[in-house]
């Protein structure tokens, strides 16, 4: 029973920001199990299609499994239709997976949530996929994980409608950094991915470091 409690006591900070020219996804790198720092360099942002990426918060094993499944489902659906899926369709597929995952009988409940960012012919989108399979679209920003309360304080005070990707990167760094200063389960550094007309690109660490010191 004690091991189950430690497994469940996971935390993180992930952020999604809607910009006028794309989406910014950001996450810290620390994985924790209770008071143990299990990994200092965990990648919590995954590309699931040429036009969509997700962040995860929760049990790592479930996040990795669901990420593999959603990637396969997207490829399968695209082959059937011979065209890319709309981001809202991707959100529905992932929401269905989460709905079934949390309700599966298990000694350790599969608790994991995602932020989904993407681009299709209709525009840029940001969704919060709750651990229960709920789907919520955001037109400004969203944050998940144990450090989200600190990130939201920064996002609420600094976000402005129509910000650029460059401004979004700076804001994401500021918000994640605030969480790492106060949340024990968040830390280890910052990963940032942008989704623009150019596709999905990882922001280089040296650029992120310069934003932290600025």
Backbone bond lengths (Angstrom), bond angles and torsions (degrees), N, CA, C in turn:
res aa  C-N    CA-C-N  psi(-1)  N-CA   C-N-CA  omega(-1)  CA-C   N-CA-C  phi
1 X - - - 1.468 - - 1.535 110.86 -
2 X 1.337 117.30 -41.26 1.459 119.86 179.13 1.515 111.24 -61.58
3 X 1.342 117.60 -38.40 1.458 120.77 179.33 1.518 110.19 -64.53
4 X 1.347 116.37 -38.88 1.464 119.80 179.01 1.525 110.39 -62.40
5 X 1.338 116.99 -40.41 1.460 120.00 -179.95 1.520 110.56 -64.12
6 X 1.325 117.84 -41.72 1.456 121.07 179.78 1.513 111.49 -64.26
7 X 1.343 116.12 -39.65 1.458 119.80 179.03 1.519 110.46 -62.60
8 X 1.338 115.58 -37.95 1.458 119.30 -175.73 1.522 112.26 -75.43
9 X 1.332 118.43 -22.26 1.448 121.39 -175.74 1.531 111.04 -84.27
10 X 1.302 115.73 60.51 1.456 120.53 179.29 1.522 109.24 -99.65
11 X 1.300 116.81 157.22 1.448 119.99 -179.59 1.508 111.11 -153.97
12 X 1.328 114.57 163.64 1.461 120.42 -178.65 1.521 108.42 -173.65
13 X 1.310 116.11 -178.83 1.462 122.16 170.45 1.527 108.26 -140.02
14 X 1.314 116.64 121.27 1.460 121.12 174.17 1.520 109.23 -126.85
15 X 1.326 115.58 150.35 1.467 120.72 -174.83 1.528 109.77 -139.36
16 X 1.316 115.67 143.09 1.453 121.97 170.03 1.518 108.73 -128.00
17 X 1.321 117.20 133.98 1.468 121.79 -178.40 1.528 109.38 -129.12
18 X 1.321 115.77 130.10 1.465 121.64 177.13 1.523 109.21 -89.94
19 X 1.312 116.61 122.66 1.463 122.32 178.24 1.525 109.25 -114.78
20 X 1.310 116.59 166.35 1.458 119.33 -178.39 1.527 111.96 -68.05
21 X 1.339 116.74 -23.38 1.454 120.52 -177.69 1.527 112.35 -120.62
22 X 1.344 117.19 22.50 1.452 118.91 176.38 1.519 113.83 155.10
23 X 1.316 114.70 -165.81 1.464 123.20 -179.84 1.520 109.19 -124.13
24 X 1.326 116.45 139.77 1.460 122.29 173.47 1.528 108.35 -112.76
25 X 1.334 116.43 126.33 1.461 122.01 173.67 1.522 108.30 -115.52
26 X 1.316 116.70 135.46 1.471 120.53 -177.86 1.516 110.21 -141.72
27 X 1.336 115.74 152.26 1.460 121.09 178.14 1.517 110.01 -156.49
28 X 1.332 115.60 153.96 1.457 119.63 172.58 1.532 108.32 -78.89
29 X 1.330 118.08 179.56 1.466 121.77 -173.35 1.525 114.53 -115.59
30 X 1.327 117.71 2.30 1.461 120.06 -174.01 1.526 111.74 -90.20
31 X 1.338 115.13 135.47 1.460 121.93 170.62 1.518 108.20 -114.77
32 X 1.330 115.77 128.94 1.458 119.81 -176.42 1.522 110.91 -125.04
33 X 1.335 115.03 155.79 1.466 122.98 173.36 1.520 106.24 -135.88
34 X 1.317 116.32 96.81 1.462 119.64 -172.10 1.518 109.44 67.59
35 X 1.331 116.89 -124.89 1.469 121.39 179.51 1.528 112.42 -94.31
36 X 1.334 116.26 4.35 1.457 120.78 -180.00 1.521 110.79 -94.60
37 X 1.338 117.37 129.60 1.461 121.65 171.93 1.527 106.42 -84.03
38 X 1.345 115.94 104.63 1.456 121.04 -173.79 1.523 112.40 -79.35
39 X 1.326 116.80 -31.42 1.467 120.79 -178.55 1.522 108.14 -152.92
40 X 1.327 116.95 131.86 1.463 121.44 -179.72 1.519 112.88 -96.23
41 X 1.341 116.79 -2.63 1.468 119.38 -175.31 1.527 110.60 -141.89
42 X 1.329 116.08 51.22 1.458 121.87 -178.83 1.526 110.61 -84.80
43 X 1.330 116.30 127.10 1.460 120.58 176.28 1.523 108.84 -80.91
44 X 1.327 116.87 119.50 1.459 121.50 -176.72 1.524 113.10 -113.17
45 X 1.333 116.24 11.85 1.461 121.65 176.47 1.522 107.99 -124.55
46 X 1.325 116.21 128.22 1.462 120.63 -177.29 1.522 111.40 -129.33
47 X 1.315 116.08 136.19 1.459 122.14 172.85 1.523 108.08 -80.29
48 X 1.323 118.29 124.67 1.457 120.94 -178.79 1.529 112.30 -111.34
49 X 1.328 116.81 -9.44 1.462 122.67 175.64 1.523 106.97 -162.54
50 X 1.319 116.63 172.73 1.469 120.07 179.62 1.523 111.85 -64.34
51 X 1.321 116.81 -15.38 1.464 121.84 -172.28 1.528 112.52 -128.84
52 X 1.332 118.72 8.71 1.465 121.02 -176.19 1.520 111.31 -146.97
53 X 1.340 115.91 145.33 1.458 122.50 177.44 1.519 109.06 -144.01
54 X 1.335 116.12 158.55 1.462 121.18 -178.79 1.524 110.49 -132.48
55 X 1.325 115.59 152.52 1.454 122.03 165.98 1.519 107.02 -109.37
56 X 1.330 118.29 155.39 1.455 118.90 177.93 1.522 110.99 -130.48
57 X 1.339 114.24 151.05 1.464 122.49 175.92 1.518 107.31 -141.04
58 X 1.339 116.52 126.92 1.453 119.82 -178.83 1.516 111.15 134.13
59 X 1.315 116.53 -152.98 1.460 121.50 -178.73 1.524 110.34 -66.59
60 X 1.314 115.93 126.11 1.462 121.04 -175.40 1.520 111.38 -63.55
61 X 1.325 118.02 -41.87 1.462 120.67 -177.13 1.523 111.17 -61.66
62 X 1.322 117.35 -44.13 1.461 120.57 178.47 1.520 111.11 -66.44
63 X 1.331 116.36 -39.89 1.465 120.30 179.72 1.524 110.74 -61.92
64 X 1.333 116.63 -43.55 1.462 120.37 -179.61 1.525 111.30 -66.09
65 X 1.337 116.77 -42.67 1.466 120.25 179.92 1.525 111.21 -64.77
66 X 1.335 117.11 -47.46 1.459 120.64 -178.85 1.525 111.48 -65.35
67 X 1.325 116.76 -33.21 1.467 120.03 177.12 1.525 110.52 -64.58
68 X 1.329 117.02 -43.77 1.465 120.05 177.64 1.532 111.34 -62.77
69 X 1.328 115.95 -40.10 1.464 119.86 -178.17 1.524 111.16 -67.78
70 X 1.338 117.72 -44.45 1.462 119.69 -177.83 1.524 110.94 -67.33
71 X 1.322 117.63 -34.63 1.466 120.46 175.28 1.519 110.45 -60.36
72 X 1.337 116.22 -45.15 1.463 121.04 -179.17 1.527 110.89 -66.32
73 X 1.325 117.13 -40.81 1.463 120.40 -179.98 1.528 111.48 -64.41
74 X 1.312 116.60 -40.61 1.467 120.17 179.00 1.526 110.39 -63.20
75 X 1.326 116.52 -46.11 1.471 119.87 179.02 1.525 111.14 -60.63
76 X 1.335 116.27 -42.70 1.464 121.08 -178.90 1.525 111.14 -63.61
77 X 1.342 116.62 -46.68 1.456 120.52 -179.47 1.523 111.67 -64.57
78 X 1.336 116.51 -37.22 1.469 119.88 178.65 1.525 110.84 -66.90
79 X 1.320 117.36 -37.05 1.460 120.85 177.58 1.524 110.66 -66.57
80 X 1.327 116.64 -38.83 1.459 120.61 179.61 1.525 111.69 -66.40
81 X 1.330 115.76 -41.24 1.462 120.96 -175.30 1.519 113.24 -91.84
82 X 1.347 114.33 -19.50 1.471 120.65 -176.39 1.524 111.89 61.39
83 X 1.322 115.98 36.59 1.465 121.95 176.02 1.526 108.91 -163.83
84 X 1.336 117.79 157.52 1.473 120.79 179.67 1.528 111.37 -65.75
85 X 1.325 115.83 152.90 1.455 120.90 175.86 1.528 110.08 -81.53
86 X 1.319 116.07 152.78 1.462 120.05 169.25 1.529 107.83 -72.63
87 X 1.317 116.13 151.76 1.466 120.11 -178.54 1.526 111.15 -62.05
88 X 1.317 117.49 -35.38 1.465 119.63 177.55 1.523 110.96 -63.65
89 X 1.323 117.61 -32.60 1.458 120.68 176.49 1.527 110.68 -69.44
90 X 1.327 116.91 -39.65 1.463 121.08 176.07 1.529 109.63 -61.96
91 X 1.335 116.85 -41.84 1.465 121.33 178.72 1.526 110.77 -60.98
92 X 1.318 117.34 -40.87 1.468 120.92 179.08 1.526 111.55 -65.78
93 X 1.333 117.24 -41.18 1.463 120.77 177.66 1.526 111.13 -61.36
94 X 1.328 116.31 -46.46 1.456 120.68 -179.31 1.523 111.07 -68.25
95 X 1.325 116.89 -37.97 1.459 120.60 177.14 1.519 111.99 -60.83
96 X 1.327 117.02 -39.93 1.469 121.10 178.04 1.525 111.21 -64.12
97 X 1.346 115.77 -39.29 1.466 119.44 177.68 1.529 111.24 -62.70
98 X 1.316 115.96 -43.87 1.467 120.29 -179.32 1.525 111.84 -67.28
99 X 1.324 116.21 -37.48 1.470 120.80 178.31 1.524 110.40 -58.93
100 X 1.344 116.08 -45.00 1.453 119.99 179.50 1.518 112.71 -73.41
101 X 1.327 117.07 -32.08 1.468 121.14 -176.36 1.521 112.05 -66.90
102 X 1.330 118.03 -45.06 1.460 121.02 -176.57 1.524 111.32 -71.78
103 X 1.329 117.33 -21.74 1.461 121.49 -177.90 1.526 113.07 -97.69
104 X 1.319 117.07 1.65 1.455 120.88 177.55 1.526 109.94 -75.50
105 X 1.324 116.89 132.43 1.458 121.01 178.87 1.522 109.91 -64.78
106 X 1.341 116.18 126.07 1.457 120.19 -178.31 1.522 109.82 -161.75
107 X 1.339 116.31 150.45 1.460 120.27 175.13 1.528 110.85 -65.47
108 X 1.337 116.02 -31.58 1.465 121.24 177.47 1.528 107.73 -119.29
109 X 1.341 118.58 105.36 1.469 120.63 -178.66 1.525 112.23 -56.65
110 X 1.326 116.08 139.52 1.462 121.18 -178.86 1.518 111.99 -82.33
111 X 1.326 116.40 84.82 1.464 121.01 -177.04 1.521 109.66 -98.14
112 X 1.322 116.52 110.96 1.462 121.95 177.82 1.525 108.69 -156.41
113 X 1.306 115.75 141.52 1.461 121.43 177.53 1.516 109.83 -130.03
114 X 1.320 116.41 161.46 1.451 121.34 -176.47 1.527 111.57 -133.28
115 X 1.327 115.55 152.89 1.455 122.36 160.71 1.519 105.90 -107.04
116 X 1.318 116.65 132.44 1.461 122.24 -179.69 1.525 109.15 -116.22
117 X 1.318 115.71 123.98 1.457 120.99 175.20 1.509 109.32 -120.60
118 X 1.331 116.50 143.14 1.454 117.48 -179.53 1.510 113.64 -169.78
119 X 1.323 113.51 173.96 1.457 121.81 -178.37 1.520 109.28 -134.11
120 X 1.324 116.36 136.53 1.454 121.23 171.26 1.523 108.82 -139.89
121 X 1.313 117.14 -169.23 1.462 120.82 -175.55 1.525 113.05 -66.22
122 X 1.327 116.34 -14.46 1.463 120.19 -178.77 1.527 112.89 -96.53
123 X 1.326 117.51 -12.16 1.457 119.34 178.64 1.514 113.18 140.25
124 X 1.334 115.32 -161.33 1.462 122.88 -179.95 1.529 109.06 -102.23
125 X 1.341 115.22 144.19 1.459 119.63 -175.56 1.525 111.25 -137.55
126 X 1.353 114.42 149.14 1.458 122.04 174.39 1.525 108.30 -135.39
127 X 1.339 116.19 124.02 1.457 122.08 179.69 1.527 110.54 -124.82
128 X 1.331 114.79 145.59 1.454 122.16 170.01 1.523 106.99 -104.54
129 X 1.338 116.90 119.16 1.459 121.96 177.48 1.515 108.08 -101.89
130 X 1.335 117.07 107.54 1.459 121.32 -176.14 1.516 112.38 -72.34
131 X 1.330 116.42 163.81 1.457 120.87 -179.05 1.529 111.69 -62.65
132 X 1.340 117.25 -21.33 1.462 121.60 -179.38 1.523 113.07 -92.44
133 X 1.340 117.05 4.24 1.450 120.56 -178.82 1.515 114.03 92.69
134 X 1.325 116.99 1.30 1.467 120.19 178.37 1.523 110.48 -67.34
135 X 1.333 116.26 148.57 1.462 122.31 -177.96 1.522 109.01 -124.46
136 X 1.326 116.43 120.48 1.464 120.78 -179.89 1.516 109.45 -127.77
137 X 1.334 116.05 125.32 1.460 120.05 178.19 1.527 109.90 -91.50
138 X 1.323 116.10 138.67 1.457 122.09 177.54 1.524 109.49 -119.65
139 X 1.322 115.35 140.72 1.456 120.83 179.54 1.524 112.02 -106.23
140 X 1.330 116.84 3.36 1.466 120.74 178.97 1.529 111.26 -131.44
141 X 1.318 117.67 -69.75 1.454 120.74 -177.59 1.518 110.48 -159.07
142 X 1.326 115.45 162.19 1.460 121.46 176.13 1.520 108.36 -152.03
143 X 1.324 116.61 154.62 1.458 121.27 178.52 1.523 109.02 -144.96
144 X 1.327 117.09 143.46 1.456 121.47 178.48 1.524 109.42 -131.65
145 X 1.326 115.61 165.71 1.448 121.04 177.34 1.515 112.94 99.16
146 X 1.326 115.19 172.94 1.459 121.22 -176.15 1.522 113.47 -64.32
147 X 1.332 117.20 -25.49 1.463 120.15 -179.64 1.512 114.17 -92.76
148 X 1.337 117.06 4.90 1.468 119.94 -174.64 1.527 113.13 -64.25
149 X 1.337 116.66 -30.44 1.463 119.27 -179.35 1.527 111.08 -61.47
150 X 1.329 117.03 -34.23 1.462 120.71 179.11 1.532 110.67 -78.31
151 X 1.319 116.27 -38.13 1.467 120.19 177.81 1.519 111.32 -64.53
152 X 1.325 116.18 -40.11 1.463 119.24 -179.51 1.517 112.04 -61.73
153 X 1.324 117.07 -33.09 1.461 119.73 177.53 1.514 111.69 -60.50
154 X 1.341 116.14 -41.11 1.470 121.12 178.18 1.520 110.82 -71.72
155 X 1.335 116.23 -44.83 1.463 120.42 -177.78 1.527 111.66 -63.01
156 X 1.334 116.38 -42.18 1.464 120.71 -179.52 1.526 111.53 -61.20
157 X 1.322 115.87 -38.46 1.463 119.44 -174.29 1.526 113.19 -85.89
158 X 1.328 117.70 -23.00 1.464 119.74 -170.93 1.528 115.50 -114.92
159 X 1.327 117.60 -18.98 1.467 118.75 -177.30 1.525 111.42 -71.37
160 X 1.332 115.38 138.45 1.463 121.43 175.20 1.521 108.82 -132.65
161 X 1.299 116.07 137.79 1.460 120.65 179.34 1.531 109.99 -60.14
162 X 1.333 116.39 135.86 1.449 120.97 177.93 1.513 114.39 87.13
163 X 1.351 118.17 15.17 1.460 119.60 178.85 1.531 110.19 -68.20
164 X 1.306 115.98 155.43 1.457 121.55 -179.82 1.533 110.26 -86.38
165 X 1.319 116.24 168.44 1.459 121.10 176.93 1.529 110.42 -58.71
166 X 1.314 116.95 -42.76 1.465 120.87 179.49 1.527 110.76 -60.26
167 X 1.328 116.56 -43.66 1.466 120.65 177.89 1.529 110.20 -67.48
168 X 1.342 116.48 -35.35 1.456 120.73 178.35 1.517 112.27 -64.93
169 X 1.334 116.66 -37.96 1.466 121.11 177.56 1.530 109.87 -63.53
170 X 1.324 116.32 -45.98 1.464 120.36 179.39 1.530 111.08 -60.67
171 X 1.340 115.85 -41.69 1.465 120.15 -179.50 1.524 110.89 -67.50
172 X 1.333 117.04 -40.06 1.463 120.76 179.26 1.522 110.75 -62.25
173 X 1.319 116.68 -43.39 1.468 120.98 178.57 1.529 110.06 -61.46
174 X 1.309 116.62 -44.76 1.466 121.51 -179.36 1.527 111.12 -62.61
175 X 1.335 116.74 -42.00 1.461 121.30 -177.28 1.531 111.61 -71.21
176 X 1.329 117.24 -45.45 1.464 120.21 178.77 1.530 110.46 -64.44
177 X 1.317 115.90 -40.24 1.467 120.40 179.49 1.523 111.23 -61.55
178 X 1.329 117.28 -37.46 1.466 120.84 177.87 1.526 110.52 -62.85
179 X 1.334 116.51 -39.53 1.459 120.51 178.52 1.522 111.34 -67.81
180 X 1.330 117.00 -40.55 1.462 120.28 -178.98 1.524 111.54 -65.51
181 X 1.336 117.47 -25.83 1.456 121.00 179.95 1.527 112.22 -75.26
182 X 1.363 116.61 -26.03 1.462 119.99 -172.03 1.531 115.08 -119.87
183 X 1.335 117.68 -23.66 1.454 121.27 -177.11 1.522 109.82 -99.92
184 X 1.336 117.68 121.34 1.462 121.49 -176.86 1.524 112.46 -63.40
185 X 1.329 117.29 -28.59 1.459 120.97 -175.28 1.528 113.10 -86.92
186 X 1.330 117.33 -2.77 1.464 121.44 179.57 1.529 109.44 -112.69
187 X 1.326 116.65 137.09 1.464 119.04 179.89 1.516 111.25 165.42
188 X 1.321 115.42 -167.01 1.452 120.95 175.70 1.512 115.54 84.70
189 X 1.319 117.58 -5.81 1.459 120.25 -177.13 1.514 111.73 119.14
190 X 1.317 116.03 -174.06 1.467 121.71 -173.72 1.522 110.37 -133.69
191 X 1.329 116.12 134.20 1.462 122.54 169.75 1.525 108.09 -109.92
192 X 1.334 116.11 137.59 1.464 121.16 179.02 1.522 109.67 -134.76
193 X 1.335 115.40 135.93 1.459 122.63 176.55 1.523 108.21 -127.25
194 X 1.322 117.23 138.76 1.460 121.22 176.05 1.527 109.96 -112.93
195 X 1.322 115.62 147.42 1.465 122.41 176.42 1.524 107.01 -122.33
196 X 1.325 116.35 110.77 1.462 121.60 -176.80 1.525 109.65 -136.21
197 X 1.316 115.85 -168.90 1.457 121.01 175.81 1.523 111.07 -61.13
198 X 1.321 117.06 -25.56 1.464 121.69 179.71 1.519 112.35 -77.40
199 X 1.339 117.01 -11.24 1.457 121.36 -176.47 1.516 111.08 110.09
200 X 1.317 115.86 -153.50 1.459 122.16 -179.36 1.520 109.01 -100.95
201 X 1.332 115.72 123.82 1.460 120.71 -176.85 1.523 110.55 -132.34
202 X 1.327 115.90 138.67 1.469 121.16 175.67 1.521 108.96 -87.44
203 X 1.308 116.52 132.28 1.457 121.66 177.51 1.521 108.15 -77.21
204 X 1.315 116.22 129.94 1.462 121.57 -176.82 1.527 111.30 -64.03
205 X 1.343 115.16 145.74 1.465 120.75 -178.40 1.522 112.25 -58.51
206 X 1.332 117.41 -37.62 1.462 119.71 -177.91 1.522 111.43 -66.09
207 X 1.340 116.54 -30.74 1.467 120.16 176.21 1.515 109.93 -70.55
208 X 1.344 116.49 -41.80 1.454 120.83 178.78 1.520 109.87 -63.39
209 X 1.341 116.61 -44.54 1.472 120.28 179.87 1.520 111.98 -60.70
210 X 1.330 116.47 -36.50 1.466 119.20 179.13 1.515 111.14 -68.44
211 X 1.340 116.98 -31.43 1.467 120.51 177.93 1.529 111.41 -72.10
212 X 1.351 116.34 -33.81 1.458 119.89 178.69 1.515 111.35 -67.31
213 X 1.335 116.16 -40.24 1.462 120.71 -177.54 1.526 113.09 -82.33
214 X 1.348 116.86 -11.60 1.471 120.03 -177.29 1.535 110.97 -70.83
